[in-house]
Amino acid sequence: MRNLITDVRGVLVGQAHDAQAATGVTVALFERPTVASVAILGGAPGTRDTSLLEPEMTVEHIDAIVLSGGSAWGLSAADGVMAWLAGQGRGFPIGPLRVPIVPQAILFDLLNGGDKPWTKGTTEPPYRRLGALAAEAAALDVELGTAGAGFGATTQNLKGGIGSASARAATGHVVGALVAVNAVGTATIGDGPHFWAAPYEQAGEFGGHGWPAALAPEDLDLRFKGGTGQNTTIALVATDAVLTKAQCKRLALAAHDGLARALRPAHGALDGDVVFAAATGRSGAPSDAFALTELCTTAADVLARAVARGVHAATALPFQAAKPAWRDRFGG
């Protein structure tokens, strides 16, 4: 186990970024068509092809999930992933053609200090190119922190980033999470190094600081980043279990608990918090509703850990007034 979403058999991850623009793309590529669904609990999401993931819709399988920076401009990243997949002969068969199925979610990273001339209409956005590069780079290793869709991500007080984690559920199935942490609030408690996700930490994966000795009343004060719409945390949870689309929907809904455990606040009116859920089917199905609940609980725990790992691993951007990294504030 690598403590990464790629511990789930059938999932690969690729990433690409533009350092000058301080933005990027992360692609979860499935080795074969995969059952998936989605749950959107933020009030201001930016998404593509998420409606087809509802259980009552016709398409049963997808080829990839894209997480991207760039706000609405970032939605073109899926074009690049589709083009790459088409070159591999992947996609939903329609007569002699195949159409790659690539749902996507985006986050807002336009005001992080990077140079983004396309926002003024002077050049094309880089996301189609970055999407293709990320798909081509898909592998088992996943760089955490300032990478891919998390390259330009921030939280209220610290640099955000890409996080991932995995665990084996009591059912024997593997569950993994991949998240781009760009929260309106905080992943840490007050002004200290402690993560809200501390109760779920394994083997000191994000510093091993545990809880603070006591919570002061001001630690529970809400802290908001910037102005309206400058946030959104987007994620994928995956398992090697055999699940239906309806069960994947339940998995995605339950996994949102992980965001609520790791971030304060989550699911705000100006967040676009989105969690995809995918089941590669490489292991057997859960035996009953209790086994499915064990998978759902593991998904929430793993996503909470992934959020903290993304912030813990991040490095600060080299721009004036950039948010400090956790390691800059609190050590290695």
ZAVOTI-738005 format. One record per residue (C-alpha): x, y, z; residue in one letter; residue number from 0. Coordinates in nm, 3 decimals, decimal comma. Last residue first. Layout:
BEGIN
X=X	Y=Y	Z=Z	residu=a	num=NUM;
...
END
This chain:
BEGIN
X=0,928	Y=1,964	Z=0,839	residu=g	num=331;
X=0,867	Y=2,283	Z=1,033	residu=g	num=330;
X=0,555	Y=2,468	Z=1,155	residu=f	num=329;
X=0,505	Y=2,779	Z=0,951	residu=r	num=328;
X=0,715	Y=2,703	Z=0,644	residu=d	num=327;
X=0,605	Y=2,339	Z=0,657	residu=r	num=326;
X=0,239	Y=2,442	Z=0,650	residu=w	num=325;
X=0,310	Y=2,648	Z=0,338	residu=a	num=324;
X=0,276	Y=3,025	Z=0,346	residu=p	num=323;
X=0,006	Y=3,196	Z=0,137	residu=k	num=322;
X=0,150	Y=3,414	Z=-0,138	residu=a	num=321;
X=0,175	Y=3,788	Z=-0,058	residu=a	num=320;
X=0,438	Y=3,839	Z=-0,329	residu=q	num=319;
X=0,476	Y=3,535	Z=-0,549	residu=f	num=318;
X=0,699	Y=3,228	Z=-0,531	residu=p	num=317;
X=0,416	Y=2,981	Z=-0,448	residu=l	num=316;
X=0,445	Y=2,803	Z=-0,115	residu=a	num=315;
X=0,509	Y=2,430	Z=-0,090	residu=t	num=314;
X=0,234	Y=2,180	Z=-0,009	residu=a	num=313;
X=0,284	Y=1,846	Z=0,169	residu=a	num=312;
X=0,088	Y=1,926	Z=0,488	residu=h	num=311;
X=-0,197	Y=2,089	Z=0,295	residu=v	num=310;
X=-0,249	Y=1,788	Z=0,069	residu=g	num=309;
X=-0,193	Y=1,542	Z=0,355	residu=r	num=308;
X=-0,467	Y=1,711	Z=0,559	residu=a	num=307;
X=-0,718	Y=1,677	Z=0,277	residu=v	num=306;
X=-0,614	Y=1,316	Z=0,210	residu=a	num=305;
X=-0,674	Y=1,223	Z=0,574	residu=r	num=304;
X=-1,031	Y=1,356	Z=0,560	residu=a	num=303;
X=-1,084	Y=1,170	Z=0,231	residu=l	num=302;
X=-0,965	Y=0,844	Z=0,387	residu=v	num=301;
X=-1,202	Y=0,878	Z=0,683	residu=d	num=300;
X=-1,500	Y=0,954	Z=0,458	residu=a	num=299;
X=-1,418	Y=0,664	Z=0,225	residu=a	num=298;
X=-1,376	Y=0,427	Z=0,522	residu=t	num=297;
X=-1,723	Y=0,519	Z=0,646	residu=t	num=296;
X=-1,872	Y=0,456	Z=0,302	residu=c	num=295;
X=-1,699	Y=0,119	Z=0,266	residu=l	num=294;
X=-1,822	Y=0,013	Z=0,611	residu=e	num=293;
X=-2,171	Y=0,130	Z=0,513	residu=t	num=292;
X=-2,155	Y=-0,094	Z=0,206	residu=l	num=291;
X=-2,066	Y=-0,385	Z=0,435	residu=a	num=290;
X=-2,368	Y=-0,305	Z=0,654	residu=f	num=289;
X=-2,593	Y=-0,288	Z=0,349	residu=a	num=288;
X=-2,493	Y=-0,640	Z=0,244	residu=d	num=287;
X=-2,209	Y=-0,854	Z=0,109	residu=s	num=286;
X=-2,001	Y=-0,580	Z=-0,049	residu=p	num=285;
X=-1,924	Y=-0,677	Z=-0,410	residu=a	num=284;
X=-1,610	Y=-0,868	Z=-0,499	residu=g	num=283;
X=-1,273	Y=-0,724	Z=-0,600	residu=s	num=282;
X=-1,150	Y=-0,562	Z=-0,925	residu=r	num=281;
X=-1,480	Y=-0,378	Z=-0,964	residu=g	num=280;
X=-1,325	Y=-0,040	Z=-1,047	residu=t	num=279;
X=-1,575	Y=0,149	Z=-0,832	residu=a	num=278;
X=-1,579	Y=0,527	Z=-0,865	residu=a	num=277;
X=-1,698	Y=0,812	Z=-0,645	residu=a	num=276;
X=-1,686	Y=1,182	Z=-0,735	residu=f	num=275;
X=-1,692	Y=1,444	Z=-0,461	residu=v	num=274;
X=-1,775	Y=1,809	Z=-0,536	residu=v	num=273;
X=-1,746	Y=2,117	Z=-0,313	residu=d	num=272;
X=-1,827	Y=2,424	Z=-0,520	residu=g	num=271;
X=-1,798	Y=2,663	Z=-0,230	residu=d	num=270;
X=-1,981	Y=2,997	Z=-0,231	residu=l	num=269;
X=-2,288	Y=2,879	Z=-0,037	residu=a	num=268;
X=-2,065	Y=2,674	Z=0,190	residu=g	num=267;
X=-2,012	Y=2,298	Z=0,179	residu=h	num=266;
X=-1,722	Y=2,300	Z=0,426	residu=a	num=265;
X=-1,627	Y=2,530	Z=0,714	residu=p	num=264;
X=-1,396	Y=2,432	Z=0,871	residu=r	num=263;
X=-1,218	Y=2,156	Z=0,678	residu=l	num=262;
X=-1,110	Y=1,802	Z=0,770	residu=a	num=261;
X=-1,421	Y=1,650	Z=0,928	residu=r	num=260;
X=-1,665	Y=1,824	Z=0,690	residu=a	num=259;
X=-1,455	Y=1,718	Z=0,391	residu=l	num=258;
X=-1,454	Y=1,359	Z=0,516	residu=g	num=257;
X=-1,830	Y=1,369	Z=0,564	residu=d	num=256;
X=-1,844	Y=1,434	Z=0,188	residu=h	num=255;
X=-1,737	Y=1,070	Z=0,154	residu=a	num=254;
X=-2,087	Y=0,961	Z=0,258	residu=a	num=253;
X=-2,246	Y=1,132	Z=-0,041	residu=l	num=252;
X=-1,987	Y=0,991	Z=-0,281	residu=a	num=251;
X=-2,032	Y=0,636	Z=-0,147	residu=l	num=250;
X=-2,412	Y=0,664	Z=-0,170	residu=r	num=249;
X=-2,380	Y=0,773	Z=-0,533	residu=k	num=248;
X=-2,141	Y=0,484	Z=-0,594	residu=c	num=247;
X=-2,411	Y=0,253	Z=-0,455	residu=q	num=246;
X=-2,661	Y=0,397	Z=-0,703	residu=a	num=245;
X=-2,412	Y=0,355	Z=-0,987	residu=k	num=244;
X=-2,373	Y=-0,010	Z=-0,890	residu=t	num=243;
X=-2,072	Y=-0,134	Z=-0,696	residu=l	num=242;
X=-1,809	Y=-0,408	Z=-0,736	residu=v	num=241;
X=-1,534	Y=-0,319	Z=-0,491	residu=a	num=240;
X=-1,191	Y=-0,188	Z=-0,594	residu=d	num=239;
X=-1,271	Y=0,147	Z=-0,439	residu=t	num=238;
X=-1,245	Y=0,510	Z=-0,542	residu=a	num=237;
X=-1,294	Y=0,850	Z=-0,382	residu=v	num=236;
X=-1,253	Y=1,157	Z=-0,600	residu=l	num=235;
X=-1,225	Y=1,515	Z=-0,483	residu=a	num=234;
X=-1,289	Y=1,884	Z=-0,536	residu=i	num=233;
X=-1,249	Y=2,159	Z=-0,276	residu=t	num=232;
X=-1,385	Y=2,498	Z=-0,379	residu=t	num=231;
X=-1,250	Y=2,852	Z=-0,324	residu=n	num=230;
X=-1,236	Y=3,214	Z=-0,435	residu=q	num=229;
X=-1,612	Y=3,248	Z=-0,492	residu=g	num=228;
X=-1,672	Y=3,564	Z=-0,293	residu=t	num=227;
X=-1,382	Y=3,749	Z=-0,140	residu=g	num=226;
X=-1,065	Y=3,637	Z=0,030	residu=g	num=225;
X=-1,050	Y=3,334	Z=0,259	residu=k	num=224;
X=-1,292	Y=3,294	Z=0,548	residu=f	num=223;
X=-1,220	Y=3,217	Z=0,911	residu=r	num=222;
X=-1,501	Y=3,082	Z=1,126	residu=l	num=221;
X=-1,431	Y=3,102	Z=1,498	residu=d	num=220;
X=-1,393	Y=2,757	Z=1,654	residu=l	num=219;
X=-1,034	Y=2,815	Z=1,762	residu=d	num=218;
X=-1,156	Y=3,136	Z=1,927	residu=e	num=217;
X=-1,328	Y=2,930	Z=2,197	residu=p	num=216;
X=-0,996	Y=2,767	Z=2,285	residu=a	num=215;
X=-0,959	Y=2,395	Z=2,213	residu=l	num=214;
X=-0,734	Y=2,215	Z=2,458	residu=a	num=213;
X=-0,414	Y=2,011	Z=2,452	residu=a	num=212;
X=-0,410	Y=2,050	Z=2,073	residu=p	num=211;
X=-0,516	Y=1,739	Z=1,880	residu=w	num=210;
X=-0,267	Y=1,505	Z=1,715	residu=g	num=209;
X=0,073	Y=1,642	Z=1,614	residu=h	num=208;
X=0,171	Y=1,343	Z=1,399	residu=g	num=207;
X=0,298	Y=1,556	Z=1,112	residu=g	num=206;
X=0,063	Y=1,475	Z=0,828	residu=f	num=205;
X=0,126	Y=1,104	Z=0,771	residu=e	num=204;
X=0,223	Y=1,044	Z=1,133	residu=g	num=203;
X=0,152	Y=0,669	Z=1,099	residu=a	num=202;
X=-0,222	Y=0,712	Z=1,035	residu=q	num=201;
X=-0,426	Y=1,027	Z=1,096	residu=e	num=200;
X=-0,802	Y=0,991	Z=1,151	residu=y	num=199;
X=-0,826	Y=1,175	Z=1,483	residu=p	num=198;
X=-0,609	Y=1,458	Z=1,339	residu=a	num=197;
X=-0,848	Y=1,561	Z=1,058	residu=a	num=196;
X=-0,898	Y=1,909	Z=1,208	residu=w	num=195;
X=-0,524	Y=1,945	Z=1,168	residu=f	num=194;
X=-0,292	Y=2,072	Z=1,441	residu=h	num=193;
X=-0,008	Y=2,306	Z=1,346	residu=p	num=192;
X=-0,136	Y=2,607	Z=1,544	residu=g	num=191;
X=-0,306	Y=2,936	Z=1,466	residu=d	num=190;
X=-0,662	Y=2,811	Z=1,518	residu=g	num=189;
X=-0,708	Y=2,448	Z=1,415	residu=i	num=188;
X=-0,582	Y=2,351	Z=1,071	residu=t	num=187;
X=-0,765	Y=2,263	Z=0,747	residu=a	num=186;
X=-0,902	Y=2,616	Z=0,725	residu=t	num=185;
X=-1,180	Y=2,801	Z=0,545	residu=g	num=184;
X=-1,270	Y=2,885	Z=0,184	residu=v	num=183;
X=-1,095	Y=2,563	Z=0,083	residu=a	num=182;
X=-0,876	Y=2,493	Z=-0,217	residu=n	num=181;
X=-0,774	Y=2,136	Z=-0,139	residu=v	num=180;
X=-0,750	Y=1,926	Z=-0,456	residu=a	num=179;
X=-0,842	Y=1,574	Z=-0,347	residu=v	num=178;
X=-0,766	Y=1,209	Z=-0,426	residu=l	num=177;
X=-0,908	Y=0,934	Z=-0,207	residu=a	num=176;
X=-0,860	Y=0,560	Z=-0,180	residu=g	num=175;
X=-1,061	Y=0,258	Z=-0,068	residu=v	num=174;
X=-0,933	Y=-0,101	Z=-0,076	residu=v	num=173;
X=-1,181	Y=-0,382	Z=-0,012	residu=h	num=172;
X=-1,129	Y=-0,633	Z=0,268	residu=g	num=171;
X=-1,475	Y=-0,574	Z=0,417	residu=t	num=170;
X=-1,314	Y=-0,409	Z=0,721	residu=a	num=169;
X=-1,189	Y=-0,143	Z=0,480	residu=a	num=168;
X=-0,832	Y=-0,130	Z=0,354	residu=r	num=167;
X=-0,700	Y=0,224	Z=0,352	residu=a	num=166;
X=-0,586	Y=0,494	Z=0,113	residu=s	num=165;
X=-0,462	Y=0,853	Z=0,104	residu=a	num=164;
X=-0,425	Y=1,142	Z=-0,139	residu=s	num=163;
X=-0,375	Y=1,516	Z=-0,124	residu=g	num=162;
X=-0,321	Y=1,780	Z=-0,389	residu=i	num=161;
X=-0,266	Y=2,134	Z=-0,268	residu=g	num=160;
X=-0,345	Y=2,415	Z=-0,030	residu=g	num=159;
X=-0,114	Y=2,691	Z=0,087	residu=k	num=158;
X=-0,206	Y=2,820	Z=0,431	residu=l	num=157;
X=-0,435	Y=3,064	Z=0,613	residu=n	num=156;
X=-0,771	Y=3,063	Z=0,440	residu=q	num=155;
X=-0,685	Y=2,770	Z=0,214	residu=t	num=154;
X=-0,495	Y=2,778	Z=-0,114	residu=t	num=153;
X=-0,478	Y=2,603	Z=-0,450	residu=a	num=152;
X=-0,240	Y=2,711	Z=-0,727	residu=g	num=151;
X=-0,068	Y=2,378	Z=-0,785	residu=f	num=150;
X=-0,359	Y=2,177	Z=-0,643	residu=g	num=149;
X=-0,501	Y=2,087	Z=-0,983	residu=a	num=148;
X=-0,165	Y=1,935	Z=-1,070	residu=g	num=147;
X=0,102	Y=1,976	Z=-0,805	residu=a	num=146;
X=0,178	Y=2,185	Z=-0,500	residu=t	num=145;
X=0,104	Y=1,922	Z=-0,236	residu=g	num=144;
X=0,125	Y=1,553	Z=-0,329	residu=l	num=143;
X=0,290	Y=1,387	Z=-0,629	residu=e	num=142;
X=0,108	Y=1,066	Z=-0,720	residu=v	num=141;
X=0,294	Y=0,753	Z=-0,829	residu=d	num=140;
X=0,088	Y=0,478	Z=-0,994	residu=l	num=139;
X=0,093	Y=0,631	Z=-1,341	residu=a	num=138;
X=-0,089	Y=0,878	Z=-1,568	residu=a	num=137;
X=0,156	Y=1,104	Z=-1,754	residu=a	num=136;
X=-0,031	Y=1,091	Z=-2,086	residu=e	num=135;
X=-0,351	Y=1,195	Z=-1,912	residu=a	num=134;
X=-0,175	Y=1,487	Z=-1,743	residu=a	num=133;
X=-0,024	Y=1,605	Z=-2,072	residu=l	num=132;
X=-0,362	Y=1,592	Z=-2,245	residu=a	num=131;
X=-0,526	Y=1,789	Z=-1,964	residu=g	num=130;
X=-0,245	Y=2,042	Z=-1,959	residu=l	num=129;
X=-0,288	Y=2,111	Z=-2,332	residu=r	num=128;
X=-0,666	Y=2,155	Z=-2,296	residu=r	num=127;
X=-0,605	Y=2,366	Z=-1,985	residu=y	num=126;
X=-0,364	Y=2,622	Z=-2,122	residu=p	num=125;
X=-0,620	Y=2,901	Z=-2,177	residu=p	num=124;
X=-0,586	Y=3,073	Z=-2,515	residu=e	num=123;
X=-0,435	Y=3,419	Z=-2,529	residu=t	num=122;
X=-0,521	Y=3,790	Z=-2,498	residu=t	num=121;
X=-0,879	Y=3,748	Z=-2,369	residu=g	num=120;
X=-0,813	Y=3,921	Z=-2,038	residu=k	num=119;
X=-0,857	Y=3,600	Z=-1,834	residu=t	num=118;
X=-0,634	Y=3,437	Z=-2,097	residu=w	num=117;
X=-0,342	Y=3,642	Z=-1,963	residu=p	num=116;
X=-0,314	Y=3,432	Z=-1,645	residu=k	num=115;
X=0,012	Y=3,529	Z=-1,473	residu=d	num=114;
X=0,016	Y=3,370	Z=-1,127	residu=g	num=113;
X=-0,040	Y=3,567	Z=-0,808	residu=g	num=112;
X=-0,306	Y=3,346	Z=-0,647	residu=n	num=111;
X=-0,609	Y=3,533	Z=-0,784	residu=l	num=110;
X=-0,732	Y=3,292	Z=-1,055	residu=l	num=109;
X=-0,727	Y=2,974	Z=-0,843	residu=d	num=108;
X=-1,099	Y=2,884	Z=-0,838	residu=f	num=107;
X=-1,170	Y=2,511	Z=-0,853	residu=l	num=106;
X=-1,293	Y=2,285	Z=-1,132	residu=i	num=105;
X=-1,485	Y=1,959	Z=-1,161	residu=a	num=104;
X=-1,480	Y=1,710	Z=-1,449	residu=q	num=103;
X=-1,660	Y=1,416	Z=-1,609	residu=p	num=102;
X=-1,470	Y=1,236	Z=-1,889	residu=v	num=101;
X=-1,665	Y=0,988	Z=-2,103	residu=i	num=100;
X=-1,460	Y=0,915	Z=-2,417	residu=p	num=99;
X=-1,681	Y=0,896	Z=-2,729	residu=v	num=98;
X=-1,617	Y=0,594	Z=-2,952	residu=r	num=97;
X=-1,727	Y=0,580	Z=-3,311	residu=l	num=96;
X=-1,831	Y=0,305	Z=-3,556	residu=p	num=95;
X=-2,185	Y=0,297	Z=-3,415	residu=g	num=94;
X=-2,178	Y=0,474	Z=-3,080	residu=i	num=93;
X=-1,935	Y=0,303	Z=-2,842	residu=p	num=92;
X=-1,853	Y=0,491	Z=-2,519	residu=f	num=91;
X=-1,481	Y=0,565	Z=-2,512	residu=g	num=90;
X=-1,124	Y=0,450	Z=-2,555	residu=r	num=89;
X=-0,939	Y=0,393	Z=-2,884	residu=g	num=88;
X=-0,609	Y=0,515	Z=-2,736	residu=q	num=87;
X=-0,609	Y=0,827	Z=-2,953	residu=g	num=86;
X=-0,963	Y=0,891	Z=-2,834	residu=a	num=85;
X=-0,827	Y=0,884	Z=-2,477	residu=l	num=84;
X=-0,578	Y=1,159	Z=-2,558	residu=w	num=83;
X=-0,844	Y=1,374	Z=-2,725	residu=a	num=82;
X=-1,083	Y=1,321	Z=-2,435	residu=m	num=81;
X=-0,813	Y=1,424	Z=-2,186	residu=v	num=80;
X=-0,743	Y=1,740	Z=-2,385	residu=g	num=79;
X=-1,111	Y=1,828	Z=-2,403	residu=d	num=78;
X=-1,146	Y=1,754	Z=-2,030	residu=a	num=77;
X=-0,904	Y=2,038	Z=-1,959	residu=a	num=76;
X=-1,147	Y=2,279	Z=-2,130	residu=s	num=75;
X=-1,334	Y=2,310	Z=-1,800	residu=l	num=74;
X=-1,042	Y=2,508	Z=-1,662	residu=g	num=73;
X=-1,171	Y=2,832	Z=-1,810	residu=w	num=72;
X=-1,472	Y=2,801	Z=-1,575	residu=a	num=71;
X=-1,245	Y=2,827	Z=-1,268	residu=s	num=70;
X=-0,883	Y=2,775	Z=-1,370	residu=g	num=69;
X=-0,778	Y=2,479	Z=-1,159	residu=g	num=68;
X=-0,863	Y=2,128	Z=-1,260	residu=s	num=67;
X=-0,985	Y=1,789	Z=-1,141	residu=l	num=66;
X=-1,059	Y=1,548	Z=-1,426	residu=v	num=65;
X=-1,218	Y=1,204	Z=-1,392	residu=i	num=64;
X=-1,147	Y=0,933	Z=-1,649	residu=a	num=63;
X=-1,298	Y=0,658	Z=-1,868	residu=d	num=62;
X=-1,658	Y=0,645	Z=-1,749	residu=i	num=61;
X=-1,914	Y=0,367	Z=-1,723	residu=h	num=60;
X=-2,292	Y=0,324	Z=-1,695	residu=e	num=59;
X=-2,423	Y=0,582	Z=-1,941	residu=v	num=58;
X=-2,803	Y=0,578	Z=-1,931	residu=t	num=57;
X=-2,895	Y=0,812	Z=-1,645	residu=m	num=56;
X=-3,103	Y=0,696	Z=-1,346	residu=e	num=55;
X=-2,803	Y=0,659	Z=-1,116	residu=p	num=54;
X=-2,679	Y=1,017	Z=-1,169	residu=e	num=53;
X=-2,340	Y=1,016	Z=-1,339	residu=l	num=52;
X=-2,481	Y=1,160	Z=-1,664	residu=l	num=51;
X=-2,554	Y=1,483	Z=-1,478	residu=s	num=50;
X=-2,184	Y=1,529	Z=-1,398	residu=t	num=49;
X=-2,082	Y=1,594	Z=-1,758	residu=d	num=48;
X=-1,883	Y=1,909	Z=-1,672	residu=r	num=47;
X=-1,860	Y=2,091	Z=-1,341	residu=t	num=46;
X=-1,820	Y=2,425	Z=-1,168	residu=g	num=45;
X=-1,994	Y=2,423	Z=-0,833	residu=p	num=44;
X=-2,134	Y=2,720	Z=-0,638	residu=a	num=43;
X=-2,343	Y=2,596	Z=-0,342	residu=g	num=42;
X=-2,123	Y=2,306	Z=-0,240	residu=g	num=41;
X=-2,289	Y=1,969	Z=-0,182	residu=l	num=40;
X=-2,230	Y=1,799	Z=-0,518	residu=i	num=39;
X=-2,237	Y=1,419	Z=-0,506	residu=a	num=38;
X=-2,104	Y=1,212	Z=-0,795	residu=v	num=37;
X=-2,134	Y=0,870	Z=-0,960	residu=s	num=36;
X=-1,904	Y=0,611	Z=-1,110	residu=a	num=35;
X=-1,883	Y=0,268	Z=-1,276	residu=v	num=34;
X=-1,555	Y=0,216	Z=-1,460	residu=t	num=33;
X=-1,443	Y=0,161	Z=-1,819	residu=p	num=32;
X=-1,092	Y=0,006	Z=-1,810	residu=r	num=31;
X=-0,754	Y=0,131	Z=-1,688	residu=e	num=30;
X=-0,924	Y=0,425	Z=-1,522	residu=f	num=29;
X=-0,744	Y=0,758	Z=-1,545	residu=l	num=28;
X=-0,762	Y=1,004	Z=-1,256	residu=a	num=27;
X=-0,647	Y=1,332	Z=-1,407	residu=v	num=26;
X=-0,500	Y=1,632	Z=-1,224	residu=t	num=25;
X=-0,471	Y=1,972	Z=-1,390	residu=v	num=24;
X=-0,273	Y=2,287	Z=-1,319	residu=g	num=23;
X=-0,244	Y=2,648	Z=-1,211	residu=t	num=22;
X=0,022	Y=2,891	Z=-1,103	residu=a	num=21;
X=0,032	Y=3,078	Z=-1,437	residu=a	num=20;
X=0,410	Y=3,081	Z=-1,441	residu=q	num=19;
X=0,422	Y=2,727	Z=-1,300	residu=a	num=18;
X=0,191	Y=2,578	Z=-1,563	residu=d	num=17;
X=0,091	Y=2,237	Z=-1,433	residu=h	num=16;
X=0,051	Y=1,870	Z=-1,525	residu=a	num=15;
X=-0,073	Y=1,566	Z=-1,336	residu=q	num=14;
X=-0,143	Y=1,198	Z=-1,400	residu=g	num=13;
X=-0,316	Y=0,944	Z=-1,178	residu=v	num=12;
X=-0,382	Y=0,572	Z=-1,237	residu=l	num=11;
X=-0,675	Y=0,368	Z=-1,104	residu=v	num=10;
X=-0,743	Y=0,003	Z=-1,196	residu=g	num=9;
X=-0,649	Y=-0,150	Z=-0,863	residu=r	num=8;
X=-0,713	Y=0,088	Z=-0,576	residu=v	num=7;
X=-0,367	Y=0,148	Z=-0,429	residu=d	num=6;
X=-0,362	Y=0,426	Z=-0,690	residu=t	num=5;
X=-0,560	Y=0,640	Z=-0,444	residu=i	num=4;
X=-0,242	Y=0,674	Z=-0,242	residu=l	num=3;
X=-0,118	Y=0,538	Z=0,092	residu=n	num=2;
X=0,141	Y=0,339	Z=-0,106	residu=r	num=1;
X=0,000	Y=0,000	Z=0,000	residu=m	num=0;
END
